[in-house]
Amino acid sequence: MRVALLGTRGIPARYGGFETFAEELSARLAAAGHAVTVYTRSHTAVPGVTVHRGVKVRLLPALRLKALETFSHTLLSSLDVGRSAFDVVLLCNAANAPFIPLLHARGLPVALNVDGLERKRRKWGPMGRAYYRLCEWLSARWADAVVTDASVIQVYYRRAWRRASVMIPYGGDLPAPQGQETLDRFGLCDGRYFLYVSRFEPENNPDRVIAAYREVPGDLPLVMVGGAPYARALTRRLHESAAADPRVVLTGPIYGDGYRELLFHAGAYIHATEIGGTHPALVEAMGAGRVVFFLDNLPNREVVCSAGVPFVFTGGGTLAQELKAYVAQPGAMAHLGVAARERTLTRYRWDDVAAAYERLLEGLCCGNPRA
């Protein structure tokens, strides 16, 4: 099976959850004997990398504008796909739904991973939100198979657009790191820091996490991994907040071995994301056996269930209160890390995710009905 994966920033993963998904899935499909090509944005690529983990990396440019970067790159990718020999396309992000007819015109079936409800992000104005809502409708209407990564998103598409979908989550079982060079670089001790990993965007609440953490006594650092190319004002405010508390460590984006070092050696992980379905960083923290504090909403509760500590930002059970309880008796929550890892290994294994996608894509190649 010859598979083209479009719609992410590409591989090696150097941005967010979709890129991690693209890398882990494509590598496993390639290992299973399929020819996989991941379309990658030139400006985010690792120089000189044309094959990664057995996957072909196809580099194409993109307009460096918030509203047009994804659109422009997927347009060029869709045109390029038509000049190559593929059997099926896995398209990521509902915002790319307008390109499905272009791919169909080349005789290619399309599975579309719609991700979360992007239109709810505060960074988009009225026109952006209207565009994303239109794309949800187009996704439901045009895709040969719609893939959702959480039950809450699956229910939304069924109720809002009367479209069934295949629910396939993300994986979270990463191999443990071998060294501690990244910990040494930032002066961190094993099991002695809080970790937050996310793009610095309003819906991920990095500013509110810092504000809550600053109410917590003690010397456990808060390590914040991430950045945001189109949220400079928020990033600047975070640096100002961090400067006021030397316990806050802003590392910038970190990937690969360095990311796994920080993840596996953290004492606890903080997940404060409002929008989306299954977040790879969350299930990876669970897979690493960390104590997880998660913002209490339906998507996050679906993933963590009772294997973590829910929190809110106001009222009872706030993040500050929960972190204070952890600092007072960290060992009292150790069983949650064990439960989180067990939940990941039964529900969020990358091998299982890849097998589900393999069945879906092979079915589309054989002309199975729409999913």
MARDOTI-705037 format. One record per residue (C-alpha): residue in three letters; x, y, z. Coordinates in steps of 0.1 Angstrom, whole numbers, plus 5000, padded with zeros to 4 digits. Example, Ala and Ser with C-alpha at 12.3 -4.5 7.8 and 13.67 -1.06 7.14 Angstrom:
! MARDOTI-705037
    r     u     v     w
  ALA  5123  4955  5078
  SER  5137  4989  5071
This chain:
! MARDOTI-705037
    r     u     v     w
  MET  5000  5000  5000
  ARG  5013  5034  4990
  VAL  5002  5060  5015
  ALA  5005  5098  5014
  LEU  5001  5117  5047
  LEU  4992  5154  5042
  GLY  4982  5183  5064
  THR  5007  5184  5092
  ARG  5040  5203  5095
  GLY  5057  5170  5088
  ILE  5084  5148  5103
  PRO  5106  5145  5122
  ALA  5081  5158  5148
  ARG  5091  5193  5158
  TYR  5059  5211  5166
  GLY  5028  5195  5182
  GLY  5005  5166  5185
  PHE  4997  5161  5149
  GLU  5034  5159  5140
  THR  5040  5133  5167
  PHE  5010  5114  5153
  ALA  5024  5116  5118
  GLU  5058  5103  5128
  GLU  5047  5075  5151
  LEU  5020  5062  5127
  SER  5040  5066  5094
  ALA  5070  5048  5110
  ARG  5049  5018  5120
  LEU  5031  5016  5086
  ALA  5065  5017  5069
  ALA  5078  4989  5093
  ALA  5048  4969  5082
  GLY  5059  4970  5046
  HIS  5040  5000  5033
  ALA  5055  5028  5012
  VAL  5047  5060  5032
  THR  5054  5096  5023
  VAL  5048  5124  5047
  TYR  5045  5159  5032
  THR  5066  5183  5053
  ARG  5069  5221  5054
  SER  5103  5232  5042
  HIS  5108  5257  5070
  THR  5101  5232  5098
  ALA  5121  5204  5083
  VAL  5154  5190  5096
  PRO  5180  5200  5070
  GLY  5191  5171  5049
  VAL  5165  5146  5061
  THR  5147  5130  5031
  VAL  5140  5096  5049
  HIS  5131  5093  5085
  ARG  5124  5060  5103
  GLY  5118  5044  5069
  VAL  5094  5071  5058
  LYS  5100  5093  5028
  VAL  5100  5130  5037
  ARG  5086  5152  5009
  LEU  5095  5188  5014
  LEU  5073  5216  5000
  PRO  5071  5253  5009
  ALA  5043  5272  5027
  LEU  5033  5308  5031
  ARG  5045  5320  5066
  LEU  5012  5335  5075
  LYS  4989  5323  5103
  ALA  4958  5321  5082
  LEU  4975  5307  5051
  GLU  5004  5284  5062
  THR  4983  5252  5065
  PHE  4962  5260  5034
  SER  4991  5268  5011
  HIS  5011  5238  5020
  THR  4982  5214  5017
  LEU  4973  5229  4983
  LEU  5008  5223  4970
  SER  5009  5188  4986
  SER  4976  5179  4970
  LEU  4989  5190  4936
  ASP  5021  5170  4941
  VAL  5002  5139  4951
  GLY  4985  5139  4918
  ARG  5019  5136  4901
  SER  5030  5106  4922
  ALA  5018  5070  4925
  PHE  4997  5066  4957
  ASP  4969  5043  4966
  VAL  4953  5062  4995
  VAL  4957  5096  5013
  LEU  4955  5102  5050
  LEU  4946  5139  5054
  CYS  4950  5156  5088
  ASN  4930  5186  5100
  ALA  4895  5194  5090
  ALA  4907  5227  5077
  ASN  4921  5208  5048
  ALA  4888  5194  5037
  PRO  4885  5218  5007
  PHE  4912  5198  4990
  ILE  4894  5164  4991
  PRO  4878  5169  4956
  LEU  4912  5176  4942
  LEU  4925  5143  4956
  HIS  4893  5125  4944
  ALA  4899  5138  4909
  ARG  4931  5118  4909
  GLY  4912  5087  4919
  LEU  4925  5086  4955
  PRO  4903  5077  4985
  VAL  4908  5100  5014
  ALA  4907  5093  5052
  LEU  4904  5126  5071
  ASN  4916  5129  5108
  VAL  4895  5160  5118
  ASP  4914  5167  5150
  GLY  4895  5188  5176
  LEU  4872  5217  5172
  GLU  4897  5243  5159
  ARG  4870  5270  5154
  LYS  4867  5273  5192
  ARG  4903  5286  5195
  ARG  4903  5323  5206
  LYS  4931  5332  5181
  TRP  4905  5330  5153
  GLY  4883  5359  5144
  PRO  4847  5356  5130
  MET  4859  5348  5095
  GLY  4883  5321  5107
  ARG  4857  5305  5129
  ALA  4832  5305  5100
  TYR  4858  5289  5077
  TYR  4865  5261  5102
  ARG  4828  5255  5107
  LEU  4824  5252  5069
  CYS  4853  5228  5068
  GLU  4836  5206  5094
  TRP  4806  5203  5071
  LEU  4829  5196  5041
  SER  4847  5170  5061
  ALA  4815  5152  5069
  ARG  4803  5155  5033
  TRP  4834  5147  5012
  ALA  4858  5124  5032
  ASP  4857  5087  5024
  ALA  4864  5081  5060
  VAL  4862  5105  5089
  VAL  4886  5097  5118
  THR  4880  5112  5153
  ASP  4905  5107  5181
  ALA  4880  5109  5211
  SER  4845  5098  5217
  VAL  4834  5134  5225
  ILE  4845  5145  5189
  GLN  4829  5114  5174
  VAL  4796  5123  5191
  TYR  4799  5159  5179
  TYR  4802  5149  5143
  ARG  4773  5125  5145
  ARG  4750  5151  5161
  ALA  4761  5182  5144
  TRP  4767  5168  5109
  ARG  4750  5134  5109
  ARG  4783  5117  5099
  ALA  4796  5085  5114
  SER  4833  5083  5121
  VAL  4860  5058  5131
  MET  4873  5066  5165
  ILE  4911  5059  5167
  PRO  4929  5076  5196
  TYR  4966  5086  5198
  GLY  4993  5065  5214
  GLY  5013  5073  5245
  ASP  5038  5045  5250
  LEU  5072  5060  5243
  PRO  5105  5043  5251
  ALA  5122  5054  5282
  PRO  5153  5077  5277
  GLN  5188  5065  5283
  GLY  5205  5097  5295
  GLN  5199  5128  5316
  GLU  5218  5154  5296
  THR  5187  5176  5293
  LEU  5180  5175  5330
  ASP  5217  5186  5336
  ARG  5214  5214  5311
  PHE  5185  5230  5330
  GLY  5197  5220  5365
  LEU  5168  5196  5372
  CYS  5167  5166  5395
  ASP  5149  5133  5389
  GLY  5113  5134  5402
  ARG  5117  5169  5415
  TYR  5098  5192  5391
  PHE  5064  5198  5376
  LEU  5062  5196  5338
  TYR  5039  5214  5314
  VAL  5041  5207  5276
  SER  5021  5225  5251
  ARG  5020  5252  5224
  PHE  5017  5286  5241
  GLU  4982  5294  5230
  PRO  4953  5309  5251
  GLU  4933  5276  5251
  ASN  4963  5258  5266
  ASN  4964  5282  5296
  PRO  5001  5285  5301
  ASP  4997  5319  5318
  ARG  4971  5305  5342
  VAL  4993  5276  5350
  ILE  5021  5299  5360
  ALA  4998  5320  5381
  ALA  4985  5289  5400
  TYR  5020  5276  5404
  ARG  5033  5308  5420
  GLU  5009  5302  5449
  VAL  5026  5269  5457
  PRO  5053  5270  5483
  GLY  5085  5250  5481
  ASP  5114  5247  5456
  LEU  5100  5223  5430
  PRO  5105  5240  5396
  LEU  5078  5243  5370
  VAL  5093  5233  5337
  MET  5074  5246  5307
  VAL  5082  5231  5273
  GLY  5068  5248  5242
  GLY  5064  5279  5221
  ALA  5041  5295  5195
  PRO  5052  5311  5163
  TYR  5019  5331  5160
  ALA  5014  5340  5197
  ARG  5043  5364  5204
  ALA  5023  5386  5228
  LEU  5014  5357  5250
  THR  5049  5343  5249
  ARG  5063  5377  5259
  ARG  5039  5377  5289
  LEU  5050  5343  5299
  HIS  5086  5353  5299
  GLU  5077  5383  5321
  SER  5059  5361  5346
  ALA  5087  5336  5346
  ALA  5112  5363  5353
  ALA  5093  5372  5385
  ASP  5097  5336  5399
  PRO  5131  5319  5394
  ARG  5115  5285  5399
  VAL  5098  5288  5365
  VAL  5119  5273  5337
  LEU  5110  5281  5301
  THR  5129  5256  5279
  GLY  5115  5265  5245
  PRO  5104  5237  5222
  ILE  5122  5204  5229
  TYR  5118  5172  5209
  GLY  5130  5136  5207
  ASP  5153  5123  5234
  GLY  5154  5156  5253
  TYR  5116  5157  5255
  ARG  5115  5121  5267
  GLU  5141  5128  5294
  LEU  5120  5157  5308
  LEU  5088  5136  5306
  PHE  5101  5104  5323
  HIS  5119  5122  5351
  ALA  5092  5147  5360
  GLY  5075  5143  5394
  ALA  5041  5153  5380
  TYR  5026  5166  5347
  ILE  5001  5195  5343
  HIS  4977  5194  5314
  ALA  4956  5225  5310
  THR  4942  5223  5275
  GLU  4906  5233  5268
  ILE  4902  5224  5231
  GLY  4906  5191  5213
  GLY  4902  5154  5218
  THR  4930  5131  5227
  HIS  4963  5151  5232
  PRO  4995  5131  5226
  ALA  5014  5149  5253
  LEU  4988  5139  5279
  VAL  4988  5102  5270
  GLU  5026  5103  5268
  ALA  5028  5116  5303
  MET  5004  5089  5314
  GLY  5025  5063  5296
  ALA  5056  5075  5314
  GLY  5038  5068  5347
  ARG  5037  5104  5358
  VAL  5011  5118  5383
  VAL  4988  5138  5360
  PHE  4969  5169  5369
  PHE  4944  5177  5342
  LEU  4919  5205  5335
  ASP  4885  5190  5342
  ASN  4866  5188  5309
  LEU  4850  5160  5288
  PRO  4879  5153  5264
  ASN  4905  5152  5292
  ARG  4884  5132  5316
  GLU  4877  5107  5288
  VAL  4915  5101  5284
  VAL  4925  5101  5321
  CYS  4894  5089  5338
  SER  4903  5082  5374
  ALA  4940  5078  5368
  GLY  4948  5114  5375
  VAL  4939  5145  5395
  PRO  4912  5168  5379
  PHE  4914  5206  5386
  VAL  4897  5238  5377
  PHE  4911  5274  5377
  THR  4885  5289  5399
  GLY  4863  5277  5428
  GLY  4870  5244  5447
  GLY  4897  5220  5436
  THR  4918  5246  5419
  LEU  4952  5238  5404
  ALA  4970  5257  5431
  GLN  4952  5237  5458
  GLU  4960  5204  5441
  LEU  4997  5213  5436
  LYS  5000  5223  5472
  ALA  4986  5189  5482
  TYR  5012  5172  5460
  VAL  5040  5192  5475
  ALA  5029  5184  5510
  GLN  5027  5146  5503
  PRO  5040  5136  5469
  GLY  5041  5099  5478
  ALA  5004  5099  5485
  MET  4997  5103  5448
  ALA  5022  5078  5435
  HIS  4995  5052  5428
  LEU  4980  5075  5402
  GLY  5011  5073  5381
  VAL  5009  5035  5381
  ALA  4972  5037  5372
  ALA  4980  5062  5344
  ARG  5006  5039  5328
  GLU  4983  5009  5330
  ARG  4955  5028  5313
  THR  4979  5039  5285
  LEU  4991  5004  5279
  THR  4956  4991  5276
  ARG  4940  5019  5256
  TYR  4967  5041  5240
  ARG  4994  5020  5224
  TRP  5009  5032  5192
  ASP  5010  4997  5177
  ASP  4973  4994  5182
  VAL  4967  5028  5167
  ALA  4988  5019  5137
  ALA  4970  4986  5132
  ALA  4936  5004  5133
  TYR  4947  5029  5106
  GLU  4962  5001  5085
  ARG  4929  4983  5085
  LEU  4911  5015  5076
  LEU  4934  5025  5048
  GLU  4935  4990  5033
  GLY  4897  4990  5034
  LEU  4896  5023  5014
  CYS  4920  5009  4989
  CYS  4897  4979  4984
  GLY  4867  5002  4979
  ASN  4850  4996  5012
  PRO  4820  5019  5019
  ARG  4825  5052  5036
  ALA  4832  5051  5073
